[in-house]
Amino acid sequence: MTALRQIVLICLATSSIAAQTLDVPPRAIHAVRGSEFIQKIQALDWPQRDQLVLEEVLAGNIPDFQRKLCPVTVTNVAQGQTNRATFFAMPDYVAIGSEADYFLAPVSPATAQRIADRLNCLLPTRRMVDAIYASAEVKLVPAPIPPSKAMTTVPVFAQHNATVCAQRQALAQVHPPGALTAGHKKDVVISPRLASVTRKVAIYGWHQTNGMAIQPLYLGHMDTWVDYSQCVRLISQIMLVNGGEKKVAEVLADPKLCGLISDEGIIADPRYATNAATPRSSVNKIAAPTNAPVFFRSSHFNEMIGVIQGSEDVRILINQPESRPTNQPVLLIYYALPNGNTIEQTMGRSIKPGEDWHFDIQHIGAQTRWLRQVITNRTLVVAYLEAGQKSWPAWRKAHGDHAIVDVMNSVRRLCSASQTEVVLASHSGGGSLIFGYLNAVAAIPNEVKRIAFLDSNYGYDAKLHANKLKDWLGASSEHGLCVLAYQDYVALLNGKTFVSEAGGTWGRSRAMLSDLGAAFPFAGQTNGELEGFSALNGRIQFLLKENPTRKIFHTVQVERNGFIHALLAGSLMESRGYEYLGERVYSQWIQENQ
C-alpha cells in the first residue's frame, strides 16, 4: 500500500469516527437516575419494563459517555485479498440514567431491535462480540450470580448492576467513562440460525480474562426470556470497509466480506422481529409489516435484496434486479413458501457434501434469473413469503384470511400503482396463502395476471373458489392459471400412502378441472406419463404427472423447471429453451456456496 493511500484511508477513518454518535436527544435535567428507574420498574412485568426502557432511551435518558461510539477494527482474507474494516460500537451496554448513577438494562430482543432501529443501529454478531472484547480498553471480570428463578427479576438485575458499576468505578481514573468496556455481560446477538427457529433469542459472550466466552452461542430461550446477565450493545449501521463506507447489512450479505464481522457466513436478515415479544394472548390480529425494507446489493448476479419483518409471523424477502428501465412495467411475483422451508432454502444455492439438502430442491432464485433473460419486457420482482410457523395453513388458523391482504399490501405499496402486474405463485402448503387470499377478496383484482399452483392446490374448495376463478379468467385475455400436480395418492412414504385420492393435489386438480370445465371447454393431451389439459388458448393449463412407480415428485416438479413453466405456460415463450420435468436449464444461475 502506498504512503498516499495510507494517509487517505486514515483521513477517511478519522472523519467517519468523528461522526459515529448516537442520534438521541440531550438528557433532560430532571430525568430519572438509574437507581430511581430500578425502583420504578420493581413491580412491573417484563413487557411493561421493556416499554419504559424504550421510552427512556429514545428520550435521551442515557449516560453521556454512551453517546460516542468506539471504533473496532477487524480483518479477514477472502479469495486471496486481505480486507480491513472498522465498525462502531457503544462503549458499554444500553443503560438508563446519568454517568454517576446508571442501570444496565436487560431487555427482550424485540425491544432491543426497536431501540436499534430508532437509533440507526444493529445488534452485534458473535464475531463482533469477540472483536469488541479483544479491542476493549477495559476488560471486567465476569461476576455470575448462581442461577435461580429469581435471575429474571428486578432485584437480581439491581444486584448485578451494582457489582458491575463498582468494578467499573474502580477503574474510572485510569480508564474514564467512554472507554470500550467488555466482559461483564452476555450479548443479545443476531445469527443466521434465527431464520430456522421461531420466537427465540440468541445469546453469546461474557468473556473471561483468558478471552473465552462463558456463554457459547445459545438459542434455547424463548424471546420472552430476559435475565440479569443479558444486555444490549448497539452497533452503528455504517462501517468502514477497505477505506470506504458500507452498511453493516450490506457487508453481512456479501460472501466475500461477511467474514469480517460474521463467523457464521452470510446473514441475510440481520434483525429480530419487532413485535416478537408481544404475549400471544394479546394478539388478536396480525399487523401488516410496516417497516420499509432497506435494500442492499447482493454480491450475486447484480440483484438487490430487501427484507420486511414486521412481525414474528411473516418474513418477506424481496429480490429485484439492480437496475431497470423506468418506463418498464414490474411483474411482481408473490411466492408463498412450502411448509417447513425457509426463504434461503427456497431461493436455493449450491451445496457441499453433508450440507442441508433443502437448499438444492427448489432453486426459485436461479429459475428467476433464467426467466429474467427471457422475459425482457417486464422487470421481475419476487417477494418470498415465509410464515413464522413455516406453515401457511397453520398461520391462517392463527390469524385468519383477511390478514393475508395486509401482508401482501405491505409489498404491493412498494411498487407503482399503474405499472405493476401481479403473479400469485406457491408450492406445497404455500397454496393455502393463495386460497386464503381468494377468500378475503370479493373478486380477484384485475392486476393479478397469473395464478400458479406448483403442487399446492390442496385447499381448493369449489364453493369458495370456483366462481371467483371463473369470473377472473373470463374477465380478461391477460389472465392465466397454471396447475402442476402429480398422482400423489399412490405415492409411498416409508411404504405407506400419505394423502387420500380426493385430498391430494391430484384429486383437487381433477375437481378444479371439472368445475372450470363447466365454463371453459378443455382439450386433453397425453405425453408419456404427463396428462395435459388446456382451455382459453392455453391460458388455463393443468399438467398432471401419472405415477406408476409410486414415487414422491412433490419437489421434483419445482426443481425440474417447474417455476419457469408456471410463469411461461400459455405464452409464446412456453417450452422455448426448457422442458417441464426435463433437466435443469438454470444451473449457471445457481448461487455458489462460498
C-alpha positions in Angstrom: 0.0 0.0 0.0 1.4 3.4 -0.9 2.0 6.1 1.7 -0.5 8.4 0.0 -3.2 5.7 0.1 -2.5 5.1 3.8 -2.9 8.8 4.5 -6.2 8.8 2.6 -7.6 5.8 4.5 -6.6 7.4 7.8 -8.4 10.6 6.9 -11.5 8.7 5.9 -11.5 6.7 9.1 -10.9 9.7 11.2 -13.7 11.7 9.7 -16.1 8.8 10.0 -15.2 8.1 13.6 -16.0 11.6 14.5 -19.5 11.2 13.1 -20.3 8.0 14.9 -22.5 9.2 17.7 -26.0 8.1 18.8 -28.8 10.3 17.5 -30.6 10.8 20.8 -31.8 14.0 22.5 -29.8 15.5 25.3 -30.5 14.1 28.7 -33.2 16.1 30.5 -32.2 17.8 33.7 -34.9 16.1 35.7 -34.6 12.7 34.1 -34.7 9.7 36.4 -31.4 8.3 37.6 -30.5 4.6 37.4 -31.4 3.8 41.0 -34.7 5.7 40.6 -35.5 3.8 37.5 -34.9 0.5 39.3 -37.4 1.4 41.9 -39.9 2.4 39.2 -39.8 -1.0 37.5 -39.7 -3.2 40.6 -43.4 -4.2 40.4 -43.7 -4.3 36.6 -43.8 -7.4 34.4 -41.3 -7.6 31.5 -43.4 -6.1 28.7 -44.0 -3.0 30.9 -40.3 -2.8 31.9 -39.3 -3.1 28.3 -41.6 -0.3 27.3 -40.2 2.0 29.9 -36.6 1.2 28.9 -37.6 2.0 25.3 -39.2 5.3 26.2 -36.3 6.5 28.4 -33.6 5.6 25.8 -35.4 7.4 23.0 -36.0 10.4 25.2 -32.2 10.6 25.7 -32.0 9.4 29.3 -28.7 7.6 28.9 -25.3 8.4 30.3 -23.4 11.0 28.2 -20.4 8.7 27.8 -22.6 6.2 25.9 -23.3 8.6 23.0 -20.0 8.4 21.3 -19.3 5.0 19.6 -16.0 3.3 19.7 -14.1 2.0 16.7 -13.4 -1.7 16.5 -11.0 -2.9 13.7 -11.3 -6.3 12.1 -9.6 -8.1 9.2 -10.1 -11.2 7.1 -8.7 -12.8 4.0 -11.1 -13.8 1.2 -10.1 -15.0 -2.2 -6.5 -14.0 -1.6 -7.4 -10.5 -0.6 -6.9 -9.0 2.8 -9.9 -6.9 3.9 -9.7 -4.4 6.7 -12.7 -2.9 8.3 -13.9 -0.8 11.3 -17.3 -1.0 12.9 -18.5 1.3 15.6 -19.9 0.0 18.9 -21.4 1.6 22.1 -18.7 1.7 24.8 -21.0 -0.2 27.1 -24.4 -1.8 27.2 -27.6 0.3 26.9 -28.2 2.0 30.2 -30.7 4.3 31.8 -29.6 7.2 34.0 -26.7 9.6 34.4 -22.9 9.0 34.3 -22.8 8.8 38.1 -25.9 6.6 38.5 -27.0 4.3 35.7 -28.7 1.0 35.2 -27.5 -1.5 32.6 -31.0 -2.5 31.4 -31.7 -6.1 30.3 -34.4 -6.2 27.6 -36.0 -8.7 25.2 -34.7 -9.0 21.7 -37.7 -7.3 20.2 -37.3 -4.2 22.3 -33.5 -4.3 21.6 -34.4 -4.2 17.9 -36.8 -1.4 18.3 -34.1 0.7 20.0 -31.6 -0.2 17.4 -34.0 0.7 14.5 -34.8 4.1 16.0 -31.1 4.9 16.6 -29.9 3.7 13.1 -28.1 0.8 14.7 -28.0 -3.0 14.7 -27.3 -5.7 17.2 -23.9 -7.4 17.0 -22.9 -10.8 15.7 -20.9 -13.4 17.6 -17.8 -12.3 15.8 -18.4 -8.7 16.6 -18.7 -9.5 20.3 -15.4 -11.3 20.2 -13.8 -8.4 18.4 -15.2 -5.9 20.9 -13.7 -7.9 23.8 -10.4 -8.1 22.0 -10.4 -4.3 21.4 -11.8 -3.4 24.8 -9.7 -1.0 26.9 -11.5 -2.1 30.0 -11.9 -5.9 30.5 -14.1 -6.5 33.6 -14.0 -9.9 35.3 -17.4 -11.7 34.9 -19.4 -11.9 38.1 -22.1 -14.6 37.7 -24.9 -15.0 40.2 -25.9 -18.6 40.9 -28.9 -19.5 38.7 -32.3 -19.5 40.2 -35.9 -18.5 39.4 -35.0 -15.0 40.7 -32.5 -14.4 37.9 -35.2 -12.8 35.7 -36.4 -10.4 38.5 -35.5 -6.8 39.1 -33.8 -7.3 42.5 -31.3 -9.6 40.8 -30.9 -7.1 37.9 -30.1 -4.4 40.5 -27.7 -6.7 42.5 -25.6 -7.5 39.4 -25.8 -3.9 38.2 -24.3 -2.7 41.5 -21.5 -5.2 41.2 -20.6 -4.2 37.7 -20.8 -0.5 38.4 -18.5 -0.9 41.3 -16.0 -2.8 39.1 -16.2 -0.1 36.5 -15.9 2.8 39.0 -12.7 1.3 40.5 -11.0 1.7 37.1 -12.5 5.1 36.2 -9.4 7.2 37.0 -7.2 5.2 34.6 -9.9 4.5 32.1 -12.6 7.3 32.2 -16.2 6.6 31.2 -16.5 6.2 27.4 -13.6 3.7 27.1 -14.7 0.5 25.4 -15.7 -1.9 28.2 -16.5 -5.6 27.9 -16.6 -8.9 29.9 -19.4 -8.1 32.3 -22.5 -9.2 30.4 -23.7 -11.6 27.7 -24.8 -10.0 24.4 -28.1 -10.4 22.6 -26.8 -11.1 19.2 -28.0 -11.8 15.6 -27.3 -15.1 13.9 -28.4 -16.8 10.7 -29.7 -19.6 12.9 -32.6 -17.4 14.0 -34.1 -17.8 10.5 -34.7 -21.5 11.2 -36.3 -21.2 14.6 -39.4 -19.4 15.9 -39.5 -16.9 18.7 -36.0 -17.5 20.1 -33.3 -15.2 21.4 -29.6 -15.7 20.5 -27.3 -15.0 23.4 -23.5 -15.1 23.4 -20.4 -13.8 25.3 -19.5 -12.9 28.9 -15.8 -13.3 28.2 -13.4 -14.5 30.9 -10.0 -12.9 31.2 -8.5 -15.7 29.1 -10.7 -14.5 26.2 -13.0 -17.5 26.3 -16.7 -16.8 26.4 -18.7 -18.3 29.3 -21.8 -18.4 27.2 -21.4 -20.1 23.8 -24.0 -19.1 21.1 -27.3 -20.2 22.6 -30.8 -20.2 21.1 -32.5 -22.3 23.7 -34.5 -19.5 25.4 -37.8 -18.1 24.0 -37.7 -14.5 23.0 -39.5 -13.6 26.2 -36.6 -14.6 28.3 -34.8 -11.7 30.0 -32.3 -12.4 32.8 -29.8 -10.3 34.7 -26.8 -11.3 32.6 -28.0 -10.4 29.1 -27.8 -6.8 27.8 -27.7 -5.0 24.6 -24.8 -3.2 22.9 -25.7 -1.2 19.8 -23.6 -1.1 16.6 -23.8 1.7 14.0 -25.4 0.8 10.7 -22.4 2.3 8.9 -18.9 0.9 8.9 -15.7 1.4 7.0 -14.5 -1.4 4.7 -11.2 -1.0 2.9 -11.4 2.7 3.3 -14.9 3.3 2.1 -18.3 3.4 3.9 -20.7 0.5 3.7 -23.8 -0.6 5.6 -23.3 -3.4 8.0 -26.3 -5.2 6.5 -24.6 -5.0 3.1 -21.4 -6.5 4.4 -23.2 -9.3 6.2 -24.9 -10.2 2.9 -21.7 -10.3 0.9 -19.9 -13.7 0.8 -16.5 -12.0 0.2 -16.9 -9.6 3.1 -19.2 -11.1 5.7 -16.3 -12.9 7.3 -15.1 -9.6 8.6 -18.0 -9.4 11.1 -19.6 -12.9 11.0 -18.2 -16.3 11.7 -21.4 -17.9 10.6 -21.4 -16.9 7.0 -23.9 -14.7 5.3 -26.7 -13.2 7.5 -29.4 -12.1 5.0 -31.8 -10.7 7.7 -29.7 -9.2 10.5 -32.6 -8.3 12.8 -35.2 -9.6 15.2 -39.0 -9.3 14.7 -40.0 -6.1 16.4 -43.2 -7.4 17.9 -42.0 -10.9 18.6 -42.1 -10.3 22.3 -45.8 -9.5 22.4 -47.6 -12.1 24.5 -49.7 -14.3 22.3 -52.8 -13.9 24.4 -52.8 -10.2 23.4 -52.6 -10.8 19.7 -56.0 -10.6 18.1 -54.9 -9.8 14.5 -51.6 -9.7 12.9 -50.5 -6.2 12.0 -49.2 -5.7 8.5 -45.4 -5.3 8.3 -44.9 -1.5 8.4 -41.1 -1.1 8.2 -40.0 -0.4 4.7 -37.2 -2.7 3.6 -33.6 -1.4 3.3 -32.4 -2.7 0.0 -28.7 -3.7 -0.3 -26.8 -5.0 -3.3 -26.2 -8.7 -3.3 -22.8 -9.9 -4.5 -24.6 -12.4 -6.7 -26.0 -11.6 -10.2 -26.4 -7.8 -9.7 -29.5 -8.2 -7.6 -31.0 -6.0 -4.8 -32.3 -7.6 -1.7 -34.8 -6.1 0.8 -36.3 -7.8 3.9 -39.6 -6.9 5.6 -40.0 -8.3 9.0 -43.0 -6.6 10.6 -43.9 -9.3 13.0 -42.8 -12.7 14.2 -45.4 -14.3 12.0 -44.3 -13.2 8.5 -40.9 -12.7 6.9 -40.7 -11.3 3.4 -37.6 -11.1 1.2 -37.8 -9.1 -2.0 -35.4 -9.9 -4.8 -35.2 -7.5 -7.7 -32.7 -6.5 -10.4 -30.2 -3.8 -9.5 -31.5 -1.6 -12.2 -34.4 -1.4 -14.7 -35.8 0.9 -17.3 -38.0 3.5 -15.5 -40.8 3.0 -18.1 -40.9 -0.8 -17.9 -43.7 -2.5 -16.0 -43.0 -4.6 -13.0 -44.1 -8.2 -12.8 -44.4 -8.7 -9.0 -44.4 -12.4 -8.1 -45.7 -13.4 -4.7 -44.1 -16.8 -3.9 -45.7 -18.5 -0.9 -43.2 -20.9 0.6 -43.8 -24.6 1.1 -44.2 -26.0 4.6 -41.1 -26.4 6.7 -38.8 -24.4 4.4 -37.0 -21.1 4.8 -36.7 -18.3 2.3 -33.0 -19.1 1.8 -33.7 -22.8 1.2 -36.4 -21.8 -1.3 -34.2 -19.5 -3.2 -31.5 -22.2 -3.2 -27.8 -22.4 -3.6 -25.1 -24.9 -4.4 -24.4 -27.3 -1.5 -21.3 -29.3 -0.4 -21.3 -32.9 0.7 -23.1 -33.3 4.0 -24.9 -29.9 3.8 -28.7 -29.4 4.2 -30.3 -30.8 1.0 -33.2 -28.4 1.3 -31.1 -25.7 -0.4 -30.9 -27.9 -3.5 -34.5 -28.8 -4.3 -36.3 -25.7 -5.5 -33.9 -23.1 -6.8 -36.5 -20.4 -7.3 -33.7 -17.8 -7.2 -31.9 -19.5 -10.2 -35.1 -20.1 -12.1 -36.0 -16.4 -11.7 -32.6 -15.4 -13.1 -33.2 -17.6 -16.1 -36.6 -16.1 -16.6 -35.1 -12.6 -16.5 -33.1 -13.4 -19.6 -36.3 -14.5 -21.4 -38.9 -12.0 -20.1 -37.3 -8.8 -21.2 -40.4 -6.5 -21.4 -41.0 -6.8 -17.6 -38.9 -6.3 -14.5 -39.3 -9.5 -12.5 -39.5 -8.8 -8.7 -40.1 -11.8 -6.4 -41.5 -11.4 -2.9 -40.8 -14.6 -0.9 -43.4 -15.0 1.8 -42.5 -17.1 4.8 -44.9 -17.9 7.7 -43.4 -17.8 11.1 -44.6 -21.3 11.8 -43.1 -22.4 8.4 -46.7 -23.3 7.5 -49.3 -21.1 5.8 -52.2 -23.5 6.8 -51.2 -23.1 10.5 -50.7 -19.4 10.0 -54.2 -19.0 8.6 -55.7 -20.8 11.6 -53.9 -18.4 13.9 -54.6 -15.1 12.1 -57.4 -15.6 9.5 -57.6 -14.8 5.8 -58.1 -11.1 5.9 -54.6 -10.6 7.4 -53.2 -12.0 4.2 -54.3 -8.9 2.3 -52.5 -6.7 4.8 -49.3 -8.8 4.4 -49.4 -8.7 0.6 -50.2 -5.0 0.6 -47.0 -4.3 2.6 -45.1 -5.4 -0.5 -47.5 -4.1 -3.1 -47.3 -0.5 -2.0 -43.5 -0.5 -2.7 -44.4 -0.7 -6.5 -46.0 1.8 -8.8 -49.8 1.5 -8.8 -50.1 1.9 -12.6 -47.1 -0.2 -13.8 -47.3 -3.3 -11.8 -48.7 -6.7 -12.8 -49.1 -9.4 -10.1 -48.5 -13.2 -10.1 -49.7 -15.4 -7.2 -47.4 -18.5 -7.1 -47.0 -21.1 -4.5 -45.5 -24.6 -3.7 -46.9 -27.2 -1.3 -48.6 -25.6 1.7 -48.0 -22.2 0.2 -51.1 -22.7 -1.8 -53.0 -22.2 1.4 -52.0 -18.5 1.3 -53.4 -18.1 -2.2 -56.7 -19.7 -1.3 -56.9 -17.6 1.9 -56.3 -14.5 -0.3 -59.2 -15.6 -2.6 -61.4 -16.0 0.5 -60.5 -12.5 1.7 -61.2 -10.6 -1.5 -64.6 -10.0 -3.1 -63.2 -10.6 -6.5 -59.7 -11.3 -7.8 -58.2 -8.0 -8.8 -57.5 -7.3 -12.5 -53.8 -6.6 -11.8 -53.4 -10.3 -10.9 -52.4 -11.6 -14.3 -51.4 -15.2 -13.4 -52.1 -17.7 -10.6 -49.7 -20.7 -10.4 -50.1 -23.8 -8.1 -46.9 -25.8 -8.1 -48.3 -29.0 -6.4 -50.0 -26.7 -4.0 -53.8 -26.7 -4.5 -54.7 -28.9 -1.6 -57.0 -26.2 -0.2 -59.2 -25.8 -3.3 -62.9 -25.6 -2.3 -65.5 -25.5 -5.2 -68.0 -23.4 -3.1 -65.4 -20.8 -2.1 -63.1 -20.6 -5.2 -64.7 -21.9 -8.4 -66.8 -18.9 -9.3 -64.1 -16.3 -8.4 -61.7 -18.2 -10.6 -64.2 -18.4 -13.5 -65.1 -14.7 -13.2 -61.4 -13.7 -13.2 -60.4 -15.9 -16.1 -63.3 -14.7 -18.2 -62.7 -11.1 -17.4 -59.5 -10.6 -19.4 -57.4 -12.3 -22.0 -54.4 -11.5 -19.9 -55.4 -13.7 -17.0 -53.9 -17.2 -16.8 -54.0 -20.2 -14.5 -51.3 -22.9 -14.3 -51.7 -26.0 -12.1 -48.9 -28.6 -11.7 -49.6 -31.8 -9.8 -48.8 -35.5 -9.7 -50.6 -38.7 -8.8 -49.8 -38.3 -5.1 -52.4 -40.6 -3.6 -50.5 -43.6 -4.9 -47.1 -42.4 -3.8 -45.4 -44.2 -0.8 -43.6 -42.7 2.1 -41.9 -45.4 4.3 -44.1 -47.9 2.5 -47.4 -46.2 3.1 -49.6 -43.8 1.3 -49.9 -40.3 2.9 -52.8 -38.5 1.1 -56.3 -39.6 0.1 -57.3 -39.8 -3.6 -59.6 -36.8 -3.2 -57.5 -34.7 -0.8 -54.1 -34.6 -2.5 -53.2 -32.3 -5.4 -54.2 -35.0 -7.9 -57.7 -35.2 -6.6 -58.0 -31.4 -6.1 -56.8 -30.8 -9.6 -59.4 -33.2 -11.0 -62.0 -31.3 -9.0 -60.8 -27.9 -10.3 -60.8 -29.3 -13.9 -64.4 -30.4 -13.5 -65.6 -27.1 -12.1 -63.8 -24.9 -14.6 -64.8 -27.2 -17.4 -68.4 -26.2 -16.9 -67.4 -22.7 -18.2 -64.4 -23.3 -20.3 -64.1 -26.4 -22.7 -60.8 -28.2 -22.1 -58.7 -30.1 -24.6 -56.7 -33.0 -23.3 -53.4 -34.5 -24.5 -51.1 -37.2 -23.0 -47.4 -37.2 -23.4 -45.9 -40.3 -21.9 -46.8 -40.2 -18.2 -47.9 -36.5 -18.4 -51.5 -35.6 -18.9 -52.2 -32.1 -20.2 -55.4 -30.2 -20.2 -55.8 -26.7 -21.6 -58.5 -24.1 -22.3 -58.8 -20.5 -23.5 -56.0 -20.9 -26.0 -53.6 -22.2 -23.3 -54.4 -19.5 -20.7 -55.6 -22.3 -18.4 -53.3 -25.2 -18.2 -53.2 -28.3 -16.0 -50.2 -30.7 -16.2 -50.8 -33.9 -14.2 -48.0 -36.4 -13.9 -49.0 -40.1 -13.6 -47.1 -42.1 -11.1 -46.8 -45.8 -11.9 -43.6 -46.1 -9.9 -45.3 -44.7 -6.8 -42.5 -42.2 -6.1 -42.8 -38.7 -4.5 -42.5 -36.0 -7.1 -43.5 -33.1 -4.8 -40.3 -31.1 -5.1 -39.1 -32.6 -8.4 -42.0 -30.8 -10.2 -40.5 -27.5 -8.9 -36.8 -28.4 -9.3 -37.2 -29.5 -12.9 -38.1 -26.2 -14.4 -41.5 -26.1 -12.7 -41.3 -22.4 -11.7 -40.1 -21.5 -15.2 -43.1 -23.3 -16.8 -45.6 -21.8 -14.3 -44.6 -18.3 -15.4 -44.5 -19.1 -19.2 -47.4 -21.5 -19.6 -49.8 -20.3 -22.3 -47.4 -17.6 -23.6 -45.4 -17.5 -26.8 -42.3 -18.5 -24.7 -43.8 -21.7 -23.4 -41.3 -24.6 -23.7 -38.7 -22.5 -25.5 -35.3 -23.3 -24.2 -36.6 -25.6 -21.4 -38.7 -28.6 -20.8 -41.0 -29.1 -17.9 -39.8 -32.1 -15.9 -36.7 -32.1 -18.0 -33.1 -31.4 -16.9 -32.4 -28.1 -15.1 -31.8 -25.3 -17.6 -30.8 -22.8 -14.9 -27.7 -24.4 -13.5 -25.5 -21.5 -14.4 -27.7 -19.2 -12.4 -27.4 -21.1 -9.1 -25.8 -19.1 -6.3 -22.4 -20.5 -5.3 -21.9 -21.6 -1.7 -18.7 -19.8 -0.7 
